Amino acid sequence: MSDAATLTPTDSGETESLRFRLEGMTCASCVARAERVLKAVPGVAGAVVNLSTETADVRYGAPATPEAMAAALAKAGYPAREATVTLAVEGMTCAACTGRVERVLKAQGGVKGAVANLALRRATVTLWDGAAVDVSKLVAAVGKAGYSARLLEEAPPHDPEAEVRALGRQTVIAAVLTAPVFVTEMGGHLVPAFHHWLMGTVGMLPLFLMQFVLATLVLALPGRRFFIKGIPALLRGGPDMNSLVAVGTGAAWVYSTLVTFAPEWVPEESRAVYFEAAAVIVVLILLGRTLEARARGRAGAAIARLVRLQPKVARLEGGEEVPVSALVPGMRVVIRPGERVPVDGVVVSGASAVDQSMLTGEPVPVARGVGDPVTGGTVNGTGALVVEVREVGAATVLARIVALVEEAQGTKLPVQEVVDRVTLWFVPVVMGIAALTVLVWLVAGGGVAAALVAGVSVLIIACPCAMGLATPVSILVGTGRAAELGVLFRKGEALQRLSTVRLVAFDKTGTLTAGHPVVTDVLGDVLALAAAVEAGSEHPLASAVVAEAAARGLAVAQAEAFEAVPGYGARAVVGGVAVSVGSERMFSAVPDALHSAAERFAAEGKGLLFVGYGHEAAGLIAVADPVKETTPAALAALRVLGLEVAMVTGDNAVTAGAIARRIGIDRVEAGVLPEGKGEVVRALGAGVAFVGDGINDAPALAAAEVGLAMGTGTDVAIEAGDVVLMTGDPVGVANAVRISRAVMRNIRQNLVWAFGYNAALIPVAAGALVPFGGPQLSPMLAAGAMGLSSVFVLTNALRLRLVKGV
């Protein structure tokens, strides 16, 4: 990333410098205007704009900020470009970690914003796309904060199974070492006879020494991770989950060691050891993290399945096998029956049916022959194909889908802002509550041992992990499930916005209808004659007539003396007979039966082609853009979800009204030009989603609260909307709404649990119920509850994999 911005102090040390790359500058007046708006920002000492390089170099000081200057430029019509860097970050374990990573990245020069994602273990950094930036400084800043970072492209692929195995091994080691400590200590409490036997045969001091050795091994080996990360974070003033565990287990170990080797320093009534608590806490938290890692791996399974769709090897036309990475456009590959298509391309030989369900969700294989496109990752059917490579690497549809899903999974929803504000202070507040708990117990005369138990329980039971995972893990699972159903959320925020829409407005052509005309009715034996004439016509309905004749297997004669009659139709000589095809006004004699049928077809919104000899009509062909088979089911599903439905189209009111009546839409905006659709959508009010083809409907997609762009599975309009529907099936709209609502409901459940858990159990751990005869929570139970809290959030999010399509 050599093209991003940096802030550099000047010699005076009072101002800073920043370079913006600008869009929209075309002339000298643009330069002057951009300089004026920059200099008008309070705190800007100077600004120089260069038209040839499209850059603006600014010197500024307080109160000016890069955001304020960028906003002024955008308002003037010269928005500042941005660049993005994605870092793979290891070591984040809770919401406090993600908050710290974000803060240190945002503090770096030239950084506009940063979002750290606990579920993906990544940080996405947005930079002002101006002067040079040294990515190594971003990596170093994260490293200085106590986490390991590197560019995502340079990081080895994360192996969740290896992480689970490593955590599992550490959990087993900790459990084996802890078992004798737990049995001798807790067994003696539960079974008095066992306690007396131990005291009589082993003795108290040897038991304490055995527990000391084993507990020390647990903390020094499997539990070392908490101290390596937690103590430095605490000393830096940014304590995290590891700090809570390190302080809690460390306090229990230090106190117990003191009782073992210097009992005279401890009041006689408080001489109890808690080695078992320190050891069991490590075991339970490691077990919780093992379960968490396993669940997180399952949460990202959808994107992993997409990545695995592309074969590693392709077979060239000559029979040679080469890595897919070695393919370049223009090469030809052979795809045998049952094999996966390696890259995007066009069929140059053969015919088959291709299963695209893994990419589009369409269950029925699609026929593919010469000239048809095929998409990498799909499965060839029973025929052999020779395919010419058109797109490779990151340009393929599969790669773009994966990138799109990963981008959505890495975003932060607006609801996350509340969590961020809480987690910023959560761990320091918990440590303060723990210290206050110990003090209150000591003042109240509860004794050192009871005070220690209460303080350690508060530290251990607090769970910022659940808070940090509540939102991103739901997005991770939800967007993955959406991709399996052929719905791609291009922007994570669209998940939240789509869940609150009240009305869905559809474009008609290509969205609710097939997008191309077909023959629906033929009156008279005139189809072959009409096809002969229309074969030479460029009229939009001509291709439908020719295609219908071919579909019926009709013999179409060669037309001669073709003549287009503007505003009327066309005529030609077919088999020695003059044949005319066109509108009714082309014929002076039209039978009453044809005239009546024409009125009926016109009322249904169909296009009309009269066919006759000379000036006398002999037949009639009706052509229409047919409604998609799934349109009625899609609209019904949206109404079940409580949504209003509207149609916005450029068709005339008669055609639009006929189709709307047929599919049950009451609200219709007809005769709207593409540039006017945006205004119509805005006039519909707030909470409107618009569904269109992503190209002609771009203004409406941009104006809507959420824009849903229709794709075809091989030509996805990724840049057109907030949500991309991989198929041309309008049922995808209902699926998108269902998933967005399910994800937001899941997030709310997770947040209620995460906040409610901490709000309810921290006071219990502190001993708030003891004065009322209630229990005091032991550190071991606190560790178990804390581990299960994160597992609950992850397990709840995994339920999103069960969301069914319509």
C-alpha positions in Angstrom: 0.0 0.0 0.0 2.3 2.7 -1.2 -0.7 5.0 -2.0 -2.1 6.0 1.3 -1.8 9.0 3.5 0.5 9.9 6.3 0.7 12.8 8.7 4.1 14.4 9.1 4.9 17.1 11.6 6.4 20.3 10.1 9.5 22.0 11.5 7.4 24.2 13.7 5.7 21.2 15.3 2.5 23.1 15.4 0.9 21.9 12.1 0.6 18.7 10.3 0.6 17.8 6.6 -1.9 15.6 4.8 -2.3 14.7 1.1 -5.7 13.8 -0.3 -6.4 12.2 -3.7 -9.4 13.8 -5.2 -12.1 12.8 -7.6 -14.1 14.9 -10.0 -11.5 17.6 -10.8 -11.6 18.5 -14.5 -10.3 22.1 -14.9 -8.5 25.1 -13.3 -11.7 26.3 -11.7 -12.0 23.0 -9.9 -8.5 23.5 -8.5 -9.4 27.0 -7.3 -12.7 25.8 -5.7 -11.1 22.9 -4.0 -8.4 25.2 -2.5 -11.0 27.7 -1.4 -13.1 25.1 0.5 -10.0 23.7 2.2 -8.8 27.1 3.3 -12.2 27.9 4.6 -12.0 25.0 7.2 -10.9 26.5 10.5 -7.4 25.5 11.4 -6.1 25.0 7.8 -2.9 27.0 7.3 -2.5 26.3 3.6 -3.7 24.1 0.7 -2.3 23.4 -2.7 -4.3 21.5 -5.2 -2.7 19.9 -8.3 -4.9 19.1 -11.3 -2.5 16.8 -13.1 -2.0 14.5 -10.1 -5.5 15.1 -8.7 -4.0 15.7 -5.2 -4.5 18.3 -2.5 -1.6 18.9 0.0 -2.9 20.5 3.2 -1.1 22.0 6.2 -3.4 22.2 9.2 -3.6 22.4 13.0 -6.4 22.4 15.6 -9.3 22.5 15.3 -9.1 21.2 11.7 -9.3 17.4 11.3 -8.9 15.1 8.2 -12.6 14.2 8.5 -13.7 17.9 8.5 -11.5 18.6 5.4 -12.8 15.5 3.6 -16.4 16.5 4.4 -15.8 20.0 3.0 -14.3 18.5 -0.2 -17.1 16.0 -0.7 -19.7 18.8 -0.2 -17.9 20.8 -3.0 -18.1 17.8 -5.3 -14.5 16.6 -5.0 -14.6 13.6 -2.6 -11.3 12.3 -1.2 -10.4 8.8 -2.3 -9.8 6.1 0.3 -7.7 3.0 0.4 -8.2 -0.1 2.5 -5.7 -2.4 4.2 -6.7 -5.7 5.9 -4.5 -7.1 8.6 -4.6 -10.6 10.1 -4.4 -10.1 13.9 -3.6 -12.9 16.3 -4.1 -12.7 20.1 -7.5 -10.9 20.3 -9.7 -12.8 22.8 -12.4 -10.3 23.9 -14.1 -7.0 23.2 -11.4 -5.1 25.1 -8.8 -6.5 22.6 -10.7 -5.4 19.5 -11.3 -1.9 21.1 -7.6 -1.6 21.8 -6.5 -2.7 18.3 -8.9 -0.2 16.8 -7.6 2.7 19.0 -4.0 2.1 18.2 -4.7 1.9 14.5 -6.8 5.0 14.4 -4.0 6.9 16.2 -1.6 6.3 13.3 -1.1 9.0 10.7 -3.3 8.9 7.6 -5.8 6.4 9.1 -9.4 7.4 8.6 -10.9 4.5 10.5 -10.3 1.0 11.7 -12.6 -2.0 12.5 -11.3 -5.0 14.3 -13.3 -8.2 14.1 -13.0 -10.8 16.9 -14.7 -13.6 15.0 -12.5 -13.2 11.9 -9.3 -12.2 13.8 -8.9 -9.3 11.3 -8.6 -5.5 11.3 -9.8 -3.5 8.3 -8.0 -0.1 8.1 -9.3 2.7 5.9 -6.7 5.2 4.8 -6.7 8.6 3.2 -5.5 7.6 -0.3 -2.8 10.2 -0.6 0.9 10.2 0.2 2.9 7.1 1.1 2.0 5.0 4.1 4.2 2.4 5.6 2.1 -0.6 6.4 4.9 -1.9 8.6 4.1 1.0 11.0 0.5 -0.2 11.3 1.8 -3.7 12.0 4.3 -2.4 14.5 1.6 -0.3 16.3 -0.6 -3.4 16.7 2.5 -5.4 17.9 3.3 -2.7 20.4 -0.3 -3.1 21.8 0.4 -6.8 22.5 -1.0 -8.5 19.4 0.6 -10.1 16.3 -0.3 -8.6 12.9 0.6 -8.9 9.3 -1.0 -8.1 5.9 -3.8 -10.6 5.2 -2.2 -11.4 1.9 1.0 -12.4 3.6 -0.5 -14.3 6.5 -0.8 -18.1 6.2 -4.4 -19.3 5.9 -6.0 -19.7 9.3 -6.5 -23.4 10.2 -9.4 -23.5 12.8 -8.9 -27.3 13.2 -5.2 -26.8 14.2 -6.3 -24.1 16.7 -8.9 -26.5 18.2 -6.3 -29.3 18.4 -3.7 -27.1 20.2 -6.3 -25.8 22.7 -7.5 -29.3 23.2 -4.0 -30.5 24.0 -3.5 -27.7 26.5 -6.8 -28.4 28.1 -6.0 -32.1 28.6 -2.6 -31.3 30.1 -4.1 -28.8 32.4 -6.9 -31.3 33.4 -4.5 -34.1 34.1 -2.3 -31.9 36.3 -5.4 -30.4 38.0 -7.2 -33.7 38.8 -5.1 -34.7 41.9 -5.3 -31.1 43.3 -9.1 -31.1 42.8 -9.7 -34.6 44.2 -7.6 -34.1 47.3 -9.0 -30.6 48.1 -12.7 -30.8 47.0 -13.0 -34.6 47.8 -12.0 -33.8 51.4 -14.7 -31.2 51.6 -17.4 -33.4 50.2 -16.4 -36.6 52.0 -15.2 -36.0 55.6 -13.9 -39.6 55.9 -11.7 -39.1 52.8 -10.4 -35.9 54.4 -9.5 -37.7 57.6 -7.8 -40.5 55.8 -5.7 -38.0 53.8 -4.7 -36.1 57.0 -3.8 -39.4 58.7 -1.8 -41.0 55.9 -0.3 -38.0 54.0 -0.5 -35.0 56.2 -1.5 -31.4 55.5 1.9 -30.0 54.5 2.7 -32.7 52.0 -0.7 -32.2 50.5 -0.2 -28.5 50.2 3.2 -29.0 48.6 1.8 -31.5 46.1 -1.0 -29.0 45.2 1.6 -26.1 45.0 3.7 -28.1 42.5 0.9 -29.2 40.3 -0.9 -25.8 40.3 2.3 -24.1 39.5 2.8 -26.4 36.5 -0.7 -25.6 35.3 -0.2 -21.9 35.5 3.3 -22.1 34.0 2.5 -24.4 31.1 -1.1 -24.4 29.8 -2.0 -21.2 31.7 1.1 -19.3 30.6 -0.9 -17.7 27.7 -3.0 -15.7 30.2 0.0 -14.2 31.9 2.1 -13.6 28.8 -0.7 -11.4 27.3 -2.6 -10.3 30.3 0.1 -8.8 32.5 1.7 -6.7 29.8 -1.7 -5.4 28.8 -2.4 -4.5 32.4 0.9 -2.7 32.7 0.2 -0.7 29.5 -3.1 0.4 31.0 -5.2 -1.6 28.6 -6.3 -4.7 30.6 -8.3 -7.4 28.7 -9.8 -10.8 29.4 -6.4 -12.3 29.8 -5.6 -9.7 32.5 -8.7 -10.7 34.5 -7.7 -14.4 34.4 -4.1 -13.7 35.2 -4.8 -11.4 38.2 -7.5 -13.8 39.5 -5.5 -17.0 39.2 -2.3 -15.2 40.2 -3.9 -13.8 43.4 -5.2 -17.3 44.4 -1.8 -18.9 43.7 0.1 -16.2 45.6 -2.2 -16.3 48.6 -2.1 -20.1 48.7 1.7 -20.1 48.4 1.9 -17.7 51.3 -0.3 -20.0 53.4 1.9 -23.0 52.5 5.4 -21.5 53.0 4.8 -18.6 55.4 1.6 -19.4 57.4 2.6 -17.1 60.2 1.9 -14.1 57.9 -1.8 -15.1 57.6 -4.4 -15.1 60.4 -5.0 -18.6 61.6 -8.7 -18.5 60.8 -7.8 -17.6 57.1 -5.1 -20.3 56.5 -6.7 -22.1 53.6 -5.2 -22.8 50.2 -6.9 -22.2 46.8 -4.5 -24.0 44.5 -7.5 -26.0 43.2 -9.3 -22.8 42.3 -6.4 -21.4 40.3 -5.9 -24.7 38.4 -9.5 -25.4 37.8 -10.1 -21.9 36.5 -7.4 -22.5 33.9 -8.9 -25.8 32.9 -12.4 -24.5 32.5 -11.4 -21.3 30.6 -9.2 -23.4 28.2 -12.1 -25.8 27.7 -14.4 -22.8 27.0 -11.9 -21.4 24.4 -11.6 -24.9 22.8 -15.4 -25.0 22.4 -15.4 -21.4 21.2 -12.7 -22.1 18.6 -14.6 -25.1 17.4 -17.9 -23.1 17.1 -16.1 -20.3 15.4 -14.7 -22.7 12.8 -18.2 -24.0 12.2 -19.4 -20.4 11.9 -17.0 -19.7 9.0 -17.8 -23.0 7.3 -19.9 -21.4 4.6 -17.1 -19.2 3.3 -14.7 -22.1 3.5 -17.0 -24.3 1.4 -17.1 -21.6 -1.2 -13.3 -21.4 -1.3 -13.1 -25.2 -1.7 -15.4 -25.1 -4.7 -12.7 -24.2 -7.1 -10.5 -27.1 -8.4 -6.7 -26.8 -8.0 -5.9 -28.4 -11.3 -7.3 -28.0 -14.9 -7.0 -30.2 -18.0 -5.9 -28.4 -21.2 -7.2 -29.4 -24.6 -4.1 -31.4 -25.3 -4.6 -33.5 -22.2 -1.9 -31.8 -20.0 -2.9 -31.0 -16.4 -1.8 -27.6 -15.1 -2.5 -25.7 -11.9 -5.6 -23.4 -12.1 -3.3 -20.5 -11.1 -1.3 -21.0 -14.3 -4.4 -20.5 -16.6 -4.6 -17.2 -18.6 -7.5 -15.9 -20.7 -7.6 -17.5 -24.1 -6.6 -21.0 -23.0 -8.9 -23.9 -23.6 -9.7 -26.5 -20.9 -11.6 -29.8 -21.1 -14.2 -30.5 -18.5 -15.3 -34.1 -18.3 -18.7 -35.2 -17.0 -19.0 -34.7 -13.2 -16.0 -32.5 -12.9 -16.0 -28.9 -11.5 -15.5 -26.0 -13.9 -12.1 -24.5 -12.9 -12.6 -20.9 -14.0 -15.0 -18.6 -15.7 -15.2 -19.0 -19.5 -17.3 -19.7 -22.6 -18.2 -23.0 -24.1 -16.6 -23.5 -27.5 -17.4 -27.2 -28.0 -19.9 -29.7 -26.5 -23.2 -29.5 -24.6 -24.2 -30.4 -21.1 -26.3 -29.3 -18.1 -24.3 -27.5 -15.4 -25.3 -27.6 -11.7 -25.0 -24.0 -10.4 -26.7 -24.7 -7.1 -23.7 -24.2 -4.9 -23.3 -20.6 -6.2 -26.9 -19.5 -6.9 -29.1 -21.8 -4.9 -30.9 -22.9 -8.1 -31.6 -26.6 -7.8 -32.2 -27.3 -11.5 -29.1 -27.7 -13.7 -28.8 -25.2 -16.5 -28.3 -26.3 -20.1 -25.0 -25.0 -21.6 -23.8 -25.2 -25.2 -21.5 -23.4 -27.6 -21.4 -19.7 -26.8 -22.9 -20.1 -23.3 -20.9 -18.8 -20.3 -19.9 -21.2 -17.4 -18.8 -20.2 -14.0 -15.9 -21.6 -12.0 -16.9 -23.8 -9.1 -20.0 -25.2 -10.8 -20.4 -28.9 -11.6 -20.6 -30.2 -15.2 -23.3 -32.8 -15.9 -23.3 -35.7 -18.3 -21.7 -34.1 -21.3 -18.1 -33.1 -22.0 -17.3 -29.5 -22.6 -14.4 -27.5 -24.0 -14.3 -24.1 -22.4 -12.2 -21.0 -23.4 -10.9 -19.2 -20.3 -12.2 -15.7 -19.9 -11.6 -14.7 -16.3 -9.0 -16.0 -13.8 -8.0 -15.4 -10.2 -9.7 -12.5 -8.4 -11.8 -11.6 -11.4 -13.8 -14.8 -11.4 -17.4 -14.8 -10.1 -16.5 -17.2 -7.3 -13.6 -15.1 -6.1 -15.7 -12.0 -6.1 -18.5 -13.7 -4.2 -15.9 -14.8 -1.5 -14.5 -11.3 -1.4 -17.9 -9.8 -1.1 -19.0 -12.1 1.8 -15.7 -11.5 3.6 -16.1 -7.8 3.2 -19.6 -7.9 4.7 -18.5 -10.2 7.5 -15.7 -7.7 8.4 -18.0 -4.7 8.8 -19.3 -3.3 12.0 -23.1 -2.7 12.3 -24.4 0.5 13.9 -25.7 -1.5 16.8 -22.1 -2.4 17.7 -21.4 1.2 18.7 -23.2 0.7 22.0 -21.2 -2.4 22.7 -17.9 -0.5 21.9 -18.8 2.3 24.4 -19.4 -0.2 27.1 -16.4 -2.5 26.5 -14.1 0.5 26.4 -14.4 0.7 30.2 -15.6 -2.8 31.0 -12.4 -4.5 32.1 -11.0 -1.6 34.2 -14.5 -1.3 35.9 -14.5 -5.0 36.7 -11.0 -4.8 38.2 -12.2 -1.8 40.3 -15.3 -3.8 41.4 -13.0 -6.7 42.4 -10.8 -4.4 44.4 -13.8 -2.8 46.1 -15.3 -6.2 46.8 -12.1 -7.3 48.6 -12.1 -4.1 50.6 -15.8 -4.4 51.6 -15.3 -8.0 52.8 -12.3 -7.0 54.8 -14.0 -4.0 56.4 -17.1 -6.1 57.1 -15.0 -8.7 58.9 -15.4 -11.5 56.5 -11.8 -12.5 56.7 -8.9 -12.5 54.2 -9.9 -15.8 52.7 -13.5 -14.9 52.0 -12.4 -11.5 50.6 -10.0 -13.2 48.3 -12.6 -15.7 47.1 -15.1 -12.9 46.3 -12.5 -10.8 44.5 -11.2 -13.6 42.4 -14.8 -14.7 41.6 -15.6 -11.2 40.3 -12.5 -11.2 38.1 -13.1 -14.6 36.7 -16.9 -14.4 36.1 -16.8 -11.2 34.1 -17.0 -12.0 30.4 -16.1 -9.4 27.8 -15.6 -12.3 25.3 -19.4 -12.7 25.0 -19.8 -9.0 24.3 -17.1 -9.0 21.7 -18.5 -12.0 19.9 -22.2 -11.1 20.1 -22.4 -9.1 16.9 -19.6 -10.3 14.6 -20.3 -14.0 15.0 -23.9 -13.5 14.1 -22.9 -11.6 11.0 -20.3 -14.3 10.1 -22.9 -17.1 10.3 -25.8 -15.1 8.8 -23.9 -13.8 5.7 -22.5 -17.3 5.1 -26.0 -18.8 5.2 -27.2 -16.0 3.0 -24.5 -16.8 0.4 -25.6 -20.5 0.4 -29.1 -19.2 -0.5 -27.8 -17.0 -3.3 -28.0 -13.7 -1.4 -24.9 -11.6 -1.0 -24.8 -8.7 1.4 -22.3 -6.3 -0.2 -22.4 -4.1 2.9 -22.8 -5.4 6.4 -25.0 -2.4 7.4 -27.5 -3.6 4.9 -28.3 -6.5 7.3 -29.5 -4.0 9.9 -31.3 -1.7 7.5 -33.1 -4.4 5.6 -34.5 -5.8 8.8 -36.5 -2.6 9.3 -37.9 -1.9 5.8 -41.6 -1.5 5.5 -42.1 -1.5 1.7 -40.3 -3.3 -1.2 -40.5 -1.6 -4.6 -39.8 -3.7 -7.7 -38.7 -2.8 -11.1 -40.8 -4.8 -13.6 -38.7 -5.8 -16.5 -36.2 -8.6 -15.7 -37.2 -8.5 -12.0 -40.8 -9.5 -11.8 -40.9 -10.6 -15.4 -38.5 -12.6 -17.5 -37.1 -9.5 -19.2 -37.6 -10.7 -22.8 -40.8 -10.9 -24.9 -42.3 -14.3 -25.8 -45.3 -15.2 -28.0 -48.3 -16.0 -25.8 -51.1 -16.3 -28.4 -51.4 -17.0 -32.1 -54.7 -16.6 -34.0 -54.7 -18.0 -37.5 -52.1 -20.1 -39.3 -49.7 -17.2 -39.7 -46.7 -17.8 -37.4 -44.4 -19.2 -40.1 -45.3 -16.4 -42.5 -44.6 -13.8 -39.7 -41.3 -15.4 -38.8 -40.2 -15.3 -42.4 -40.8 -11.5 -42.5 -39.6 -10.8 -39.0 -36.3 -12.6 -39.7 -35.1 -9.4 -41.4 -36.6 -7.0 -38.8 -34.9 -5.3 -35.8 -38.2 -4.7 -34.0 -38.1 -5.8 -30.3 -40.9 -8.3 -30.8 -39.4 -9.8 -34.0 -37.0 -12.1 -32.2 -39.9 -13.5 -30.1 -41.8 -14.5 -33.2 -38.7 -16.1 -34.9 -37.9 -18.0 -31.6 -41.5 -19.3 -31.3 -41.5 -20.6 -34.8 -38.2 -22.3 -34.2 -39.5 -23.8 -30.9 -42.5 -25.2 -32.7 -40.3 -26.7 -35.5 -42.0 -24.8 -38.3 -40.5 -24.6 -41.7 -39.8 -20.9 -42.3 -39.4 -19.8 -46.0 -36.9 -17.3 -47.2 -38.4 -13.8 -47.5 -37.6 -11.5 -50.4 -38.0 -7.8 -51.0 -38.1 -7.0 -47.3 -39.3 -3.5 -46.5 -39.6 -1.8 -43.1 -42.5 0.6 -42.8 -41.6 3.0 -39.9 -44.5 3.4 -37.4 -46.4 0.5 -39.0 -44.4 -2.7 -39.3 -42.7 -4.5 -42.2 -43.6 -6.4 -45.4 -41.9 -8.9 -47.6 -42.6 -11.5 -50.3 -42.8 -15.0 -48.9 -43.3 -17.9 -51.4 -44.4 -15.4 -54.0 -47.1 -13.9 -51.8 -46.9 -10.3 -50.3 -47.1 -10.6 -46.5 -47.4 -7.7 -44.1 -46.7 -7.8 -40.3 -47.3 -4.9 -38.0 -49.9 -2.8 -36.1 -53.6 -2.7 -36.8 -53.4 0.5 -38.7 -51.2 -1.2 -41.3 -54.4 -3.0 -42.6 -57.5 -1.5 -44.0 -59.5 -4.6 -43.5 -59.5 -6.3 -40.0 -62.1 -9.0 -39.2 -64.2 -8.3 -36.1 -63.0 -11.4 -34.4 -59.4 -10.3 -34.7 -60.3 -6.7 -33.6 -62.1 -8.0 -30.5 -59.2 -10.3 -29.6 -56.8 -7.5 -30.0 -58.7 -5.3 -27.6 -58.7 -8.2 -25.1 -55.0 -8.8 -25.5 -54.2 -5.1 -25.2 -56.1 -4.9 -21.9 -53.8 -7.6 -20.6 -50.8 -5.5 -21.5 -49.6 -7.6 -24.5 -48.0 -6.4 -27.6 -49.8 -7.0 -30.9 -48.7 -8.1 -34.3 -51.3 -8.3 -37.1 -50.4 -10.6 -40.0 -52.0 -10.4 -43.4 -51.9 -10.4 -47.2 -51.6 -7.0 -48.7 -54.0 -4.7 -46.7 -56.2 -7.5 -45.3 -55.4 -8.9 -41.9 -55.6 -12.7 -41.6 -54.2 -13.4 -38.2 -52.9 -12.0 -34.9 -49.9 -12.7 -32.7 -49.8 -11.5 -29.1 -46.4 -11.0 -27.4 -45.7 -10.3 -23.8 -42.9 -10.2 -21.2 -44.0 -13.2 -19.1 -44.2 -13.0 -15.3 -41.6 -15.3 -13.7 -43.0 -18.5 -12.3 -41.8 -17.7 -8.8 -43.0 -14.0 -8.7 -46.4 -14.8 -7.1 -44.7 -16.9 -4.4 -42.1 -14.2 -3.7 -44.8 -11.5 -3.3 -46.8 -13.7 -1.1 -43.8 -14.4 1.1 -43.1 -10.7 1.5 -46.7 -10.1 2.5 -46.4 -12.8 5.1 -43.4 -10.9 6.5 -45.7 -7.9 6.9 -44.2 -5.9 4.0 -46.0 -3.7 1.4 -45.2 -4.3 -2.2 -45.0 -1.7 -5.1 -44.0 -1.8 -8.7 -42.0 1.0 -10.5 -41.8 0.7 -14.2 -41.2 2.6 -17.4 -44.1 0.8 -19.1 -47.3 2.6 -19.9 -50.1 2.6 -17.4 -52.2 0.0 -19.3 -49.4 -2.6 -19.5 -48.2 -1.9 -16.0 -51.7 -2.1 -14.6 -52.5 -5.4 -16.4 -49.3 -7.1 -15.0 -49.9 -5.6 -11.5 -53.4 -7.0 -11.4 -52.2 -10.4 -12.6 -49.6 -10.7 -9.8 -51.6 -8.9 -7.1 -49.7 -5.6 -6.7 -52.0 -2.6 -5.8 -49.4 0.2 -5.8 -48.0 1.0 -9.3 -45.8 3.8 -10.5 -45.9 3.6 -14.4 -44.2 5.6 -17.1 -41.2 6.3 -15.0 -37.9 6.9 -16.9 -34.7 5.4 -15.4 -33.5 8.8 -14.2 -36.8 9.5 -12.5 -36.9 6.2 -10.5 -34.7 7.7 -7.8 -37.2 10.5 -7.2 -40.1 8.0 -7.1 -38.4 5.9 -4.5 -37.6 8.9 -2.4 -41.3 9.9 -2.6 -42.3 6.5 -1.3 -40.9 7.6 2.1 -38.5 6.1 4.6 -38.0 2.3 5.0 -38.1 1.5 1.3 -36.1 -1.3 -0.3 -35.8 -1.3 -4.2 -35.2 -4.3 -6.3 -33.8 -3.9 -9.8 -31.4 -5.1 -12.4 -28.5 -3.1 -11.0 -27.8 -1.2 -14.2 -30.8 0.8 -15.5 -32.1 1.0 -12.0 -28.9 2.5 -10.5 -30.5 5.8 -9.4 -33.4 3.9 -7.6 -31.0 1.5 -6.0 -28.9 4.4 -4.6 -32.0 6.3 -3.4 -33.5 3.4 -1.5 -32.8 2.6 2.1 -31.5 -0.8 0.8 -30.9 -1.5 -2.9 -31.2 -5.2 -4.0 -29.6 -5.9 -7.4 -30.6 -8.8 -9.4 -27.8 -11.0 -10.8 -27.8 -14.1 -13.0 -25.2 -16.2 -11.2 -22.7 -15.6 -14.0 -22.9 -11.8 -14.3 -23.4 -10.5 -10.8 -24.0 -6.7 -10.6 -21.8 -6.6 -7.5 -21.3 -2.8 -7.5 -25.0 -1.9 -8.1 -26.7 -2.5 -4.7 -26.2 -3.1 -1.0 -27.5 -6.7 -1.6 -26.9 -8.8 -4.6 -29.3 -11.6 -5.5 -27.3 -14.3 -7.4 -30.2 -15.6 -9.3 -32.9 -13.7 -11.2 -35.4 -15.2 -8.8 -37.5 -12.6 -6.8 -37.9 -15.2 -4.0 -34.3 -14.1 -3.1 -35.8 -10.8 -1.8 -37.9 -12.6 0.8 -34.9 -14.8 1.7 -32.8 -11.6 2.2 -35.4 -10.1 4.5 -35.8 -13.3 6.5 -32.0 -13.6 7.0 -31.6 -10.0 7.9 -34.4 -10.2 10.5 -33.0 -13.5 11.8 -29.5 -12.0 12.2 -30.7 -8.9 14.0 -32.9 -11.0 16.3 -29.9 -13.2 17.0 -27.7 -10.3 17.7 -30.2 -8.8 20.1 -30.4 -12.2 21.9 -26.6 -12.4 22.2 -26.4 -8.8 23.5 -29.1 -9.4 26.1 -27.3 -12.5 27.2 -23.9 -10.9 27.3 -24.9 -7.8 29.2 -27.5 -9.5 31.3 -25.0 -12.3 32.3 -22.5 -9.7 33.5 -25.0 -7.5 35.2 -26.6 -10.4 37.1 -23.7 -12.5 38.1 -20.9 -10.0 38.9 -22.9 -8.9 42.0 -23.5 -12.5 42.9 -19.8 -13.3 42.6 -19.0 -10.3 44.8 -21.2 -11.8 47.5 -24.2 -9.4 47.3 -26.6 -12.3 48.3 -24.6 -13.5 51.3 -26.2 -11.0 53.8 -29.6 -12.3 52.7 -28.7 -15.9 53.2 -27.7 -16.4 49.6 -24.7 -18.3 48.2 -21.2 -17.0 47.6 -20.0 -18.1 44.2 -16.7 -20.0 44.2 -14.0 -19.1 41.6 -14.4 -22.5 40.0 -18.1 -22.0 39.3 -17.3 -18.5 38.1 -14.8 -19.9 35.6 -17.3 -22.4 34.3 -20.0 -19.8 34.0 -17.7 -17.5 32.1 -16.6 -20.2 29.7 -20.2 -21.2 29.0 -21.2 -17.6 28.4 -19.1 -17.3 25.2 -20.1 -20.8 24.1 -23.8 -19.8 24.5 -23.3 -16.8 22.2 -21.5 -18.9 19.6 -24.0 -21.7 19.8 -26.9 -19.3 19.5 -25.3 -17.7 16.4 -24.8 -21.1 14.8 -28.6 -21.5 14.8 -28.6 -19.1 11.9 -27.3 -21.9 9.7 -30.8 -23.5 10.1 -32.6 -20.5 8.5 -34.7 -21.9 5.6 -35.2 -20.3 2.2 -38.7 -19.6 0.9 
